[in-house]
Amino acid sequence: AEYMGESHNRKMLQSTYSVWCPRWRSLPLDEMLRIERFGVLKSEQGPRLAYIPSFSRVQVLRGVLLDATQYVYVTNCLTGAKRIVRGPSLVFPLAFEDVGSKTNAITIRQDEYVRIVSKDTGETRVCVGPAAIFPEPSENAGAVEKGIHIDKNTAVLVRNLRTGEKDLITKQQVFFPNADQEIMETRTRMKLENHQVAVIKDKDGGYVYKRGAVDSERSFFIGPYDNLVEVWWSSGLTKTERSLKITLFDLRPKFMWFDFEARTKDNVELKLGLTFFWNIVDVPVMISVTDNASGDICSHSRSLVIQAVSQVSLELFLSNFNEIVHNAVFCEGDRFYAERGLVINQVEVRAVACADSKIQKILQDIIQETTNKLNQMVKQEAVAEIKLKEIASAIEVEKQRGQLLEVQKAHTQTEAEMAGKAEAQRVRAFFDGLGDLQLQEKIDLLHLLKRNEALSELSHGNAQVFFTPQQCNLTIENRPARV
């Protein structure tokens, strides 16, 4: 009676009743009867006319309809054995069987796969799409997974679960692991620029260097037992934390800021900010000596600069800090950087400040006064330059004026020469016209004519002319008066 209860085939159960007198029941296609009489079970499946004896307990069950992608597990309640029934089908359990819930088949596409593990033996099988998977009752199906598309830039690292060996699959395909393979990771082809170097640690612990400047080394997959070397460099202004992860080493020149404190000879504590311009020249040497290139540079340089600053006063340091720091960092005979495959191209002082606020205030006043002084000097130089420009302009004007006077003088002389020559020609013609007179007589006549011309010109103006008696040919006589 307990077995006949509603705890079994709940979804299939239509009704339950007892029969005290024999009867017949017509069963349609999708119905069945489960009849219990005196502890004996039997089933009647439609379509048919079923006989029900007296003193029977009857269950009316409806069959389970499955389509092509569905299945159910049917359990034998006497032995516990299970079987699978796949669709399309109309399922009726036997007398001592129980039908489980309908389940959809696992449908996988062309690039998908699923692992199925046997509960009895633990063996695994892999089903690759496209397919509809109906797991057996003794099997567990895993999640549906995508196959991995392997191309020129993608590879798959797998491990053999039986032997533990690793293998890197690079053949172009849609990769599906077999039952003995486990996908560990997908690896991307490394592609290096001309200025990059990659360091690979092989399975034996040796280092292999891949250089982007070499065509045969610039593109590659990391092998199954190889690892890309990663280092952590000091970062930040004070370089106290190793938080900068480096996987590819850049050979190009680079710059780096570094702040630290130093004390001068006169016991003034300064906060210095430096800028290093540096680059890597030998990666194998660097890898063999240090795993923190930036930290080594800053630590060593700080020691040298602190020593140099401690030997000079504040005034001397402020007047020549770049040279002091440069000489300290590039001290002769120091092979610290070369032993690490590094080179420092230049170091500059980026900032100088006093740790003591009072001294810093004084320093700022000095800087302000120096700035004002420089501004005044620049202003004076500008005024002097303007004056010099004015003087130069005046000199140039006078030079031009002198050149003008020279030209005018030359013109005047030329005009005078031409006028003199013309006058000489007139005088010569005048003398020739006087005939046989004496030369002195000709000269006197010429002077007389010239005076007459002068008097004629003067008579037309307001000028006064005074002549001596000789010039006027005037004689004075003293005669007695007549009575």
PLY file of the C-alpha trace (Angstrom):
ply
format ascii 1.0
element vertex 483
property float x
property float y
property float z
element edge 482
property int vertex1
property int vertex2
end_header
0.00 0.00 0.00
2.87 2.39 0.75
4.37 1.70 -2.64
1.01 2.36 -4.24
0.82 5.75 -2.57
1.25 9.12 -4.30
4.91 9.43 -3.37
5.81 7.52 -6.59
5.07 8.64 -10.15
3.34 11.70 -8.75
3.10 13.39 -12.13
1.85 10.23 -13.84
-0.76 9.35 -11.22
-4.32 10.08 -12.28
-6.30 8.34 -9.54
-6.17 5.58 -6.92
-9.09 3.38 -5.84
-9.95 -0.04 -4.42
-12.00 -2.70 -6.18
-14.08 -5.16 -4.12
-15.86 -6.78 -7.04
-14.36 -7.81 -10.37
-14.71 -5.27 -13.19
-13.38 -4.28 -16.56
-11.79 -0.94 -17.54
-11.10 0.38 -21.01
-7.64 1.93 -21.25
-6.77 4.57 -23.87
-3.38 4.73 -25.58
-1.67 6.93 -22.97
-2.95 5.21 -19.80
-1.95 2.21 -17.76
-3.15 0.45 -14.66
-1.01 -0.71 -11.77
-2.95 -3.40 -9.89
-1.98 -4.74 -6.44
-3.78 -7.84 -5.13
-2.60 -9.72 -2.10
0.92 -8.18 -2.41
1.29 -9.07 -6.05
1.74 -6.24 -8.55
0.96 -6.29 -12.21
0.45 -3.64 -14.86
-1.94 -3.25 -17.74
-1.01 -0.89 -20.59
-3.44 0.65 -23.09
-4.96 0.60 -25.53
-6.86 -2.44 -24.30
-9.73 -3.66 -22.12
-8.21 -4.53 -18.75
-9.69 -6.95 -16.17
-9.52 -5.87 -12.52
-10.04 -8.74 -10.03
-11.80 -8.26 -6.74
-10.04 -7.13 -3.60
-7.55 -5.07 -5.66
-5.98 -1.64 -5.20
-5.67 0.21 -8.51
-3.57 3.13 -9.67
-4.39 4.84 -12.94
-1.21 6.28 -14.49
-0.68 8.38 -17.58
2.32 7.63 -19.79
5.26 10.08 -20.08
5.52 11.54 -23.58
9.10 12.31 -24.70
10.17 14.23 -27.78
13.41 13.63 -29.68
15.55 15.72 -27.28
14.19 14.39 -23.97
14.86 11.39 -21.80
13.89 9.89 -18.44
15.50 7.55 -15.98
13.42 4.54 -14.99
14.30 2.93 -11.63
13.57 -0.66 -10.64
12.25 -0.35 -7.13
13.18 -3.95 -6.26
16.81 -3.91 -7.39
17.58 -0.18 -7.61
18.84 -0.60 -11.14
18.24 2.30 -13.51
17.77 2.47 -17.23
17.43 5.37 -19.64
14.58 5.84 -22.04
15.19 8.31 -24.85
12.58 10.07 -26.93
10.65 10.19 -29.05
8.61 7.72 -26.99
5.60 7.23 -24.74
6.99 5.73 -21.54
5.08 3.34 -19.24
6.88 1.86 -16.22
6.68 -1.83 -15.40
4.97 -3.00 -12.24
7.94 -2.36 -9.92
9.43 0.61 -11.77
9.41 4.30 -11.04
9.78 6.96 -13.78
11.86 10.03 -13.06
11.35 13.56 -14.35
11.71 14.41 -18.00
15.11 15.91 -18.76
16.27 17.72 -21.86
19.27 16.31 -23.66
22.52 18.31 -23.51
22.76 20.01 -26.89
26.25 21.14 -27.90
27.16 23.18 -30.94
29.99 22.63 -33.40
32.63 24.44 -31.31
31.53 23.06 -27.92
32.24 19.95 -25.88
31.23 18.36 -22.60
32.99 15.95 -20.24
31.02 12.98 -18.95
32.30 11.04 -15.95
31.22 7.50 -15.05
30.04 7.15 -11.45
30.96 3.49 -11.40
34.52 3.57 -12.79
35.48 7.24 -12.78
36.39 7.06 -16.44
35.86 10.20 -18.46
34.69 10.60 -22.00
34.50 13.78 -24.04
31.61 14.45 -26.38
32.24 16.96 -29.13
29.51 18.87 -30.96
27.39 19.14 -32.85
25.47 16.50 -30.89
22.66 15.84 -28.41
24.00 14.07 -25.32
21.89 11.61 -23.29
23.97 10.70 -20.19
23.49 7.20 -18.85
22.12 6.84 -15.29
25.62 6.02 -14.05
27.16 9.13 -15.62
27.55 12.75 -14.56
27.77 15.41 -17.26
29.89 18.50 -16.68
29.24 21.99 -17.94
29.27 22.69 -21.66
32.59 24.33 -22.60
33.80 26.12 -25.68
36.54 24.67 -27.81
39.60 26.88 -28.14
40.34 28.39 -31.53
44.06 28.01 -32.17
45.56 30.34 -34.76
48.93 31.96 -35.45
48.71 34.04 -32.29
47.02 31.57 -29.92
48.16 28.28 -28.42
46.85 25.98 -25.69
48.84 24.52 -22.80
47.46 21.08 -21.77
48.44 18.52 -19.15
48.13 14.76 -19.57
46.19 13.57 -16.51
47.71 10.08 -16.69
51.39 11.02 -17.11
51.42 14.61 -15.84
53.30 15.82 -18.92
52.60 19.22 -20.40
52.20 19.97 -24.06
51.74 23.20 -26.02
49.29 22.80 -28.89
50.05 25.28 -31.71
48.45 23.55 -34.71
45.68 25.74 -36.13
42.32 24.14 -35.27
39.37 24.27 -32.92
40.90 22.35 -30.05
38.92 19.89 -27.91
40.78 18.02 -25.16
40.52 14.27 -25.03
39.58 12.31 -21.92
43.15 12.33 -20.59
43.87 16.01 -21.20
43.29 19.03 -19.00
43.46 22.58 -20.39
45.74 24.62 -18.15
45.76 27.95 -19.97
45.63 29.72 -23.30
48.88 31.37 -24.35
49.24 34.31 -26.71
52.19 34.68 -29.06
54.75 37.13 -27.72
55.58 39.93 -30.13
58.51 42.19 -29.26
59.30 45.69 -30.45
62.83 46.51 -31.64
63.68 48.05 -28.26
62.30 45.19 -26.11
63.97 42.12 -24.60
62.14 39.18 -23.01
63.82 36.83 -20.52
62.58 33.22 -20.46
63.46 30.71 -17.73
63.55 27.21 -19.22
62.78 23.91 -17.51
66.39 23.53 -16.38
66.49 26.97 -14.72
68.59 28.62 -17.42
67.80 31.98 -18.98
66.95 32.45 -22.65
66.96 35.99 -24.03
64.62 37.01 -26.84
65.46 40.31 -28.56
63.02 42.25 -30.68
65.85 43.57 -32.83
66.51 40.01 -34.09
63.92 38.88 -36.64
64.06 35.23 -35.60
63.44 36.10 -31.94
60.85 38.85 -32.07
57.78 36.52 -32.27
57.40 33.27 -30.28
55.27 31.17 -27.92
56.49 30.47 -24.40
57.19 26.73 -24.15
55.18 24.32 -21.95
57.83 24.21 -19.23
59.13 27.78 -19.69
58.18 30.89 -17.75
58.46 34.56 -18.58
60.74 36.20 -16.02
58.99 38.95 -14.06
60.73 41.36 -11.69
59.40 43.96 -9.31
61.20 47.31 -9.31
61.06 50.11 -6.77
58.62 52.86 -7.72
57.27 56.13 -6.37
59.21 59.28 -5.53
60.99 57.75 -2.54
61.48 54.24 -4.05
60.45 52.55 -0.81
57.99 50.08 -2.36
58.67 47.47 -5.01
55.35 47.80 -6.83
56.42 48.22 -10.47
56.03 44.92 -12.35
58.38 44.47 -15.32
57.85 41.63 -17.81
59.54 43.09 -20.91
62.74 45.10 -20.59
62.80 48.36 -22.54
66.23 49.38 -23.88
65.19 52.93 -24.75
66.45 55.84 -22.61
64.05 56.63 -19.80
63.81 59.07 -16.91
63.08 58.53 -13.23
62.30 60.89 -10.34
63.77 60.35 -6.88
63.30 62.37 -3.66
65.41 62.04 -0.51
66.95 64.11 2.30
70.54 65.29 2.78
72.33 67.52 5.30
74.86 70.25 4.44
78.13 71.02 6.18
76.47 73.76 8.25
73.82 71.24 9.45
70.93 72.35 7.25
68.65 69.46 6.29
67.55 69.61 2.66
64.91 67.78 0.66
66.33 67.04 -2.77
64.45 65.99 -5.88
66.57 64.44 -8.64
65.80 63.35 -12.18
67.82 60.46 -13.63
68.08 59.87 -17.37
69.21 56.26 -17.78
68.80 53.10 -19.81
69.63 49.38 -19.85
72.60 48.41 -22.03
73.11 44.74 -21.11
70.07 42.70 -20.03
71.94 39.42 -19.26
74.33 41.25 -16.92
71.46 43.05 -15.22
69.49 39.81 -14.69
72.52 38.02 -13.26
73.34 40.81 -10.77
70.12 42.51 -9.66
66.35 42.15 -9.73
65.72 45.82 -8.85
67.55 48.12 -11.26
65.71 51.33 -10.33
66.16 50.69 -6.61
69.90 50.04 -7.02
70.41 53.27 -8.99
68.58 55.39 -6.44
70.15 53.78 -3.38
73.71 54.12 -4.68
73.19 57.67 -5.99
71.62 58.77 -2.71
74.68 57.59 -0.79
77.04 59.50 -3.11
74.98 62.71 -3.09
74.55 62.70 0.70
78.32 62.44 1.09
78.95 65.25 -1.39
76.34 67.57 0.16
77.73 67.02 3.66
81.05 68.55 2.56
79.68 71.95 1.40
77.74 74.75 3.04
74.19 75.68 2.16
75.28 78.83 0.34
77.81 76.96 -1.77
75.35 74.17 -2.54
72.62 76.58 -3.63
75.02 78.43 -5.91
76.24 75.28 -7.68
73.94 72.36 -6.83
73.74 70.84 -10.33
77.51 70.54 -10.64
77.88 69.14 -7.10
75.25 66.46 -7.69
76.62 65.64 -11.16
80.16 65.19 -9.85
78.90 63.01 -7.01
76.89 60.66 -9.23
79.52 60.43 -11.97
82.49 60.02 -9.68
85.59 58.69 -11.39
86.26 54.96 -11.11
82.75 54.03 -9.97
81.68 50.86 -11.84
78.51 50.26 -9.84
76.18 50.93 -12.76
78.29 49.19 -15.42
78.43 46.03 -13.28
74.63 45.93 -13.49
74.39 46.53 -17.22
73.08 50.07 -16.69
74.21 53.53 -17.72
73.18 56.93 -16.36
73.19 59.52 -19.14
72.39 62.59 -17.07
71.24 63.62 -13.60
69.53 66.92 -12.80
68.33 68.58 -9.62
64.57 68.93 -9.94
63.80 70.53 -6.56
65.59 71.84 -3.47
63.78 72.61 -0.22
64.67 72.88 3.46
63.19 70.40 5.87
62.96 73.16 8.52
60.10 75.54 7.66
61.90 78.58 9.16
65.01 77.99 7.10
62.83 77.34 4.10
61.19 80.76 4.63
64.60 82.41 4.74
65.64 80.48 1.65
62.53 81.63 -0.16
63.27 85.24 0.80
66.80 84.85 -0.54
65.49 83.35 -3.73
62.94 86.18 -4.02
65.63 88.80 -3.44
67.87 87.14 -5.99
64.99 87.04 -8.41
64.26 90.73 -7.86
67.93 91.51 -8.36
68.01 89.59 -11.57
64.83 91.35 -12.72
66.37 94.74 -11.98
69.54 93.80 -13.84
67.49 92.67 -16.78
65.54 95.94 -16.66
68.76 97.99 -16.51
70.21 96.00 -19.36
67.06 96.70 -21.33
67.29 100.46 -20.64
71.00 100.48 -21.54
70.27 98.54 -24.68
67.61 101.10 -25.65
70.09 103.95 -25.10
72.72 102.14 -27.10
70.19 101.71 -29.87
69.39 105.45 -29.74
73.10 106.37 -29.85
73.69 103.95 -32.68
70.74 105.47 -34.54
72.07 109.02 -33.94
75.52 107.96 -35.13
73.98 106.47 -38.21
72.00 109.69 -38.85
75.15 111.79 -38.49
76.98 109.44 -40.81
74.24 109.85 -43.37
74.25 113.59 -42.84
78.04 113.73 -43.34
77.66 111.73 -46.51
74.99 114.24 -47.63
77.32 117.18 -46.93
80.10 115.50 -48.84
77.78 115.03 -51.78
76.56 118.65 -51.55
80.16 119.89 -51.30
81.10 117.91 -54.35
78.12 119.29 -56.23
78.95 122.87 -55.12
82.56 122.49 -56.25
81.46 121.13 -59.55
79.01 124.00 -60.04
81.69 126.51 -59.02
84.16 125.01 -61.45
81.61 125.10 -64.21
80.67 128.71 -63.35
84.34 129.71 -63.19
85.05 128.13 -66.52
82.07 129.91 -68.03
83.18 133.24 -66.53
86.71 132.66 -67.76
85.37 132.09 -71.24
83.36 135.33 -71.06
86.39 137.29 -69.77
88.58 135.78 -72.47
86.02 136.73 -75.11
85.79 140.25 -73.59
89.56 140.67 -73.65
89.75 139.42 -77.20
87.13 141.96 -78.24
89.13 144.94 -76.87
91.78 144.49 -79.50
95.26 145.86 -78.94
94.78 147.54 -75.56
97.20 146.84 -72.79
96.35 143.98 -70.44
96.05 146.34 -67.45
93.68 148.57 -69.36
91.57 145.53 -70.23
91.50 144.55 -66.55
90.48 148.05 -65.44
87.65 148.11 -67.96
86.49 144.69 -66.70
86.48 145.93 -63.07
84.53 149.03 -64.12
81.90 146.96 -65.82
81.64 144.67 -62.80
81.08 147.62 -60.49
78.43 148.97 -62.76
76.68 145.62 -62.74
76.87 145.50 -58.94
75.47 149.04 -58.65
72.68 148.13 -61.02
71.75 145.12 -58.94
71.90 147.10 -55.73
69.76 149.92 -57.11
66.80 147.56 -57.24
66.94 146.84 -53.46
67.26 148.55 -50.08
70.89 147.65 -49.49
73.49 150.32 -48.72
76.90 150.09 -50.30
79.95 152.00 -49.22
82.83 152.59 -51.66
86.27 154.00 -51.02
87.45 156.90 -53.12
89.74 154.63 -55.00
86.85 152.28 -55.83
84.74 155.19 -57.09
87.65 157.04 -58.85
86.65 160.13 -56.85
88.95 163.24 -56.48
88.41 166.06 -54.04
89.55 169.62 -54.89
89.78 172.64 -52.52
88.97 175.80 -54.41
88.72 179.35 -52.93
85.33 180.95 -52.85
84.46 183.70 -55.31
83.46 187.09 -54.05
0 1
1 2
2 3
3 4
4 5
5 6
6 7
7 8
8 9
9 10
10 11
11 12
12 13
13 14
14 15
15 16
16 17
17 18
18 19
19 20
20 21
21 22
22 23
23 24
24 25
25 26
26 27
27 28
28 29
29 30
30 31
31 32
32 33
33 34
34 35
35 36
36 37
37 38
38 39
39 40
40 41
41 42
42 43
43 44
44 45
45 46
46 47
47 48
48 49
49 50
50 51
51 52
52 53
53 54
54 55
55 56
56 57
57 58
58 59
59 60
60 61
61 62
62 63
63 64
64 65
65 66
66 67
67 68
68 69
69 70
70 71
71 72
72 73
73 74
74 75
75 76
76 77
77 78
78 79
79 80
80 81
81 82
82 83
83 84
84 85
85 86
86 87
87 88
88 89
89 90
90 91
91 92
92 93
93 94
94 95
95 96
96 97
97 98
98 99
99 100
100 101
101 102
102 103
103 104
104 105
105 106
106 107
107 108
108 109
109 110
110 111
111 112
112 113
113 114
114 115
115 116
116 117
117 118
118 119
119 120
120 121
121 122
122 123
123 124
124 125
125 126
126 127
127 128
128 129
129 130
130 131
131 132
132 133
133 134
134 135
135 136
136 137
137 138
138 139
139 140
140 141
141 142
142 143
143 144
144 145
145 146
146 147
147 148
148 149
149 150
150 151
151 152
152 153
153 154
154 155
155 156
156 157
157 158
158 159
159 160
160 161
161 162
162 163
163 164
164 165
165 166
166 167
167 168
168 169
169 170
170 171
171 172
172 173
173 174
174 175
175 176
176 177
177 178
178 179
179 180
180 181
181 182
182 183
183 184
184 185
185 186
186 187
187 188
188 189
189 190
190 191
191 192
192 193
193 194
194 195
195 196
196 197
197 198
198 199
199 200
200 201
201 202
202 203
203 204
204 205
205 206
206 207
207 208
208 209
209 210
210 211
211 212
212 213
213 214
214 215
215 216
216 217
217 218
218 219
219 220
220 221
221 222
222 223
223 224
224 225
225 226
226 227
227 228
228 229
229 230
230 231
231 232
232 233
233 234
234 235
235 236
236 237
237 238
238 239
239 240
240 241
241 242
242 243
243 244
244 245
245 246
246 247
247 248
248 249
249 250
250 251
251 252
252 253
253 254
254 255
255 256
256 257
257 258
258 259
259 260
260 261
261 262
262 263
263 264
264 265
265 266
266 267
267 268
268 269
269 270
270 271
271 272
272 273
273 274
274 275
275 276
276 277
277 278
278 279
279 280
280 281
281 282
282 283
283 284
284 285
285 286
286 287
287 288
288 289
289 290
290 291
291 292
292 293
293 294
294 295
295 296
296 297
297 298
298 299
299 300
300 301
301 302
302 303
303 304
304 305
305 306
306 307
307 308
308 309
309 310
310 311
311 312
312 313
313 314
314 315
315 316
316 317
317 318
318 319
319 320
320 321
321 322
322 323
323 324
324 325
325 326
326 327
327 328
328 329
329 330
330 331
331 332
332 333
333 334
334 335
335 336
336 337
337 338
338 339
339 340
340 341
341 342
342 343
343 344
344 345
345 346
346 347
347 348
348 349
349 350
350 351
351 352
352 353
353 354
354 355
355 356
356 357
357 358
358 359
359 360
360 361
361 362
362 363
363 364
364 365
365 366
366 367
367 368
368 369
369 370
370 371
371 372
372 373
373 374
374 375
375 376
376 377
377 378
378 379
379 380
380 381
381 382
382 383
383 384
384 385
385 386
386 387
387 388
388 389
389 390
390 391
391 392
392 393
393 394
394 395
395 396
396 397
397 398
398 399
399 400
400 401
401 402
402 403
403 404
404 405
405 406
406 407
407 408
408 409
409 410
410 411
411 412
412 413
413 414
414 415
415 416
416 417
417 418
418 419
419 420
420 421
421 422
422 423
423 424
424 425
425 426
426 427
427 428
428 429
429 430
430 431
431 432
432 433
433 434
434 435
435 436
436 437
437 438
438 439
439 440
440 441
441 442
442 443
443 444
444 445
445 446
446 447
447 448
448 449
449 450
450 451
451 452
452 453
453 454
454 455
455 456
456 457
457 458
458 459
459 460
460 461
461 462
462 463
463 464
464 465
465 466
466 467
467 468
468 469
469 470
470 471
471 472
472 473
473 474
474 475
475 476
476 477
477 478
478 479
479 480
480 481
481 482
